[in-house]
Amino acid sequence: TNSSDVNTVKELFQARIDYMTGADGGQPGAWYPGPTEMWLNSSRIVSNGNFVMLVAHTGADAVVEQFNALFA
């Protein structure tokens, strides 16, 4: 993989977030207010080198920290 692959994956992940939250102009794919809010406020796309991760979890920031610690 290379940096353009990373950017492509990040774009795909962002499209997923946009779909789940309705930010793409459609109905939220998450259907219910709780999951929609989680996708909206607790999703993160993080990359380090050629690794990319999408997190959708109420503890997303802690997961991102743990992910980044793997590369320290």
N, C-alpha and C positions, 0 to 999 in steps of 0.2 A: 504494500500500500504506500501511498504518498500523500502529501498535503492536500492535493485536489480531492483525493478519496475522502479524507477527513472532512473537508468542507461539504462534499456531497452528502455524507452521512449526517452531518449536523443539519443540513437543509432538510433532509428527509425526517429527522427527528423533530425539527421545528414544525414541519407540516403536520406531523402527528399531534403535537400539542395544539396547533391551531384548529385541527379537526375536533379534537376532544373538547376544546373550550368554546367552539363556535366562532373563533377569531377569523376563520376562513370565510365567514359570511353565511354559513349554514347553521342548522340546529346543532347544538353541542352533541358530539358523539358519546359523551359520558352519560347522557340522558338525565341524570338526577342532579340536584343542586350540590350535594356534598362532594361527589366525585368530580363534578365540573370545577368546583372551587379548588379542590386538591390539584387538578391539572393546571389551573390558572395560577395558583399561588405557591405550589409546592413541587413544581417540576423544574428540573435543571438539565441542561446539556453541558457536559464537561468533556474536555479532551486533554490528553497529555501525550505528546508525541503522536503516534499513529493510532492510539487507542481513543475511542469515543464511547461515552456512556450517557444514556438517558435515564434519569431518575424521576419517578413520580411517586412521592412518598412524603408523609408529613414531616419526616426527619431528613429531608433531602440534603440539607446543608451538612449534616453529620456524615451522610453517605459520601458526599463529595469530598469532604476532608479525608475520610478513610481511603477513598480512591486515590487522591493526590499523594497520600502518605506512602502508597506503594511505589512511587517513583522518586522518593526522597533519598 
